[in-house]
Amino acid sequence: MSIRIGIIGYGNLGKGVEIAVNAAPDMELAAVFTRRDPASLVIKTPGVPVVAASEIETWKDRIDVMILCGGSATDLPVQTPQYAALFNVVDSFDTHARIPEHYENVDRAAREGGKIGVISCGWDPGMFSLARAYANAILPDGRDYTFWGKGVSQGHSDAIRRVKGVKNARQYTIPVDSALEAVRNGELPELTTRQKHIRECFVVLEEGADAAAVEKEIREMPNYFADYDTIVHFISEEELLRDHSSLPHGGIVFRSGSTGVNKEHKHIIEYSLKLDSNPEFTTSVLAACARAAFRMYQEGQSGCRTMLDIPPAYLSEKSGEELRAHLL
């Protein structure tokens, strides 16, 4: 039996989920839901209906897992709890400071509906979260460091696009080279948020927008830019499409620690990702988490989960026997 997947939203993430689901041997795309006019949306999968978002509830018995592809700034805090009462859901909520609050809201709704809600899936939060958890368990005497980029942050780009007067935008997260080198050398530096990364923004303004006001709002945005050295460039839409249309990203998680009676043995754990397409990698993780959500639901579980709560075997389409024979 194939896991019937629904997609809410058909931007970069929605298109990536479609690719990931079609590549999965145990999944099928059941429907794509949109706030746009369904007739205006052409998807890549023949025969799959595009449905108005207002009709989502009528699909309650025809979707096994709904993957939510909206933005973390305003969409997911509302949508994920709303739909977790009706469907098993998976999202990529990535506002780290608000994850505990989002977890509680989704957990309450999912338990009331008897469903599973997996939140904050992707690579950070997500795969990087797992890397930090494993490394902390193995080297309890140590320090964590996470660097992102250089690459386009979809969540931060989306947050800029929500600013009044912004027509389009791309935001690059850039590690500070000196900080990266100090960690890799095992120096255990004390680094502030500002010392680790630069945020560089390329912004297309709406006609007549106040550039100074837009730049001020971006620089002062809590959870996104306020704690960083932020560079804002105003460019034309032609320049944005020409020079900033791709969506690469990546990053590195370090755990620098020690063992021994006198802490004489030093160890560095390093986990890195280099991604040609941030959305396609993120949605590959979302698809794997949808598989896990379906399995947990079949076992009678309900409530909210993160990738820290999912047994690794639940993410794979392979059987336990295959995993033990080939990956263990």
Secondary structure, DSSP 8 states (H G I E B T S, - for coil): --EEEEEE--SHHHHHHHHHHHH-TTEEEEEEEESS-GGG---SSTT--EEEGGGGGGGTTT-SEEEE-S-TTTTHHHHHHHHHTTSEEE-----GGGHHHHHHHHHHHHHHHT-EEE-S-SBTTBHHHHHHHHHHHH-SSEEEEEEE-SEE-HHHHHHHHTSTTEEEEEEEEEE-HHHHHHHHTT------HHHHEEEEEEEEE-TT--HHHHHHHHHT-TTTTTTSEEEEEE--HHHHHHHS----EEEEEEEEEEESTTS-EEEEEEEEEEES-HHHHHHHHHHHHHHHHHHHHHTT--EEE-GGGS-GGGG-SS-HHHHHHHT-
